[in-house]
Amino acid sequence: MKISFQADADLDEDIIWGVKRIEPLIDFQTADEAGIRGLPDDIVLKTAADENRILISHDRRTMPRHFADFILKQTSPGVFIIPQGARISRVIDDLFLVWLASDSEEWIDTISDLPFR
């Protein structure tokens, strides 16, 4: 199944627009479109999972812990954590590569750092 992405509220929206600019067919929903701005991490994870979207976040402080708790109860399509200082063009390229070269099933219950090293 083709990958869909869900932006966390803290995600730099330049990443979303850059990914969509490279490939307009990529389904990448903003936090506002999903109605998750200001919601707790467990609700954000559930919303992304209910819509089969990989969550993209800058939140390295709390998201990994909430993700670990979440996958004990429910399957997750996965999470990508992006450092605040990451070069946006590299993150955009990596997300496009993930979308192009993999299926959503490959990321189930995983948490990964982007950009890839």
Steps between C-alpha positions, in 0.01 A plus 500: 500500500625849415626711789306795641655748741359692797679810626514559873413854612868581561615402150649775284237534227770582242568126509139419407489751216842392372396134486174587322690720257726211397202264463146639525357146528654453847228500766653718775248645741572800723417503870226753435343286226493207743375711791783387729663834586534527877397140568705262718746264333290189562203656317727617217639146465148351503376744237795419272450126557125516437573660162800272427743794483864505604540781753777754430615698804783709642410385855793288609437584868159335558388324181728191528367423849138547393562293188641212709190508722270526197629194315441286809127560446458564128688467172656817363586579137827640639665824604785703351681736736677795337750712697410870515830596337482250213552635151149524357601410146653174622192413704278569198718276283492219759122515540458492124734199481304320775175565313647395165696192601305336781154387605320604815524145641878535525471772769237345728586543871836664423641833606778634280722805482503721192700598314653157458870489574 
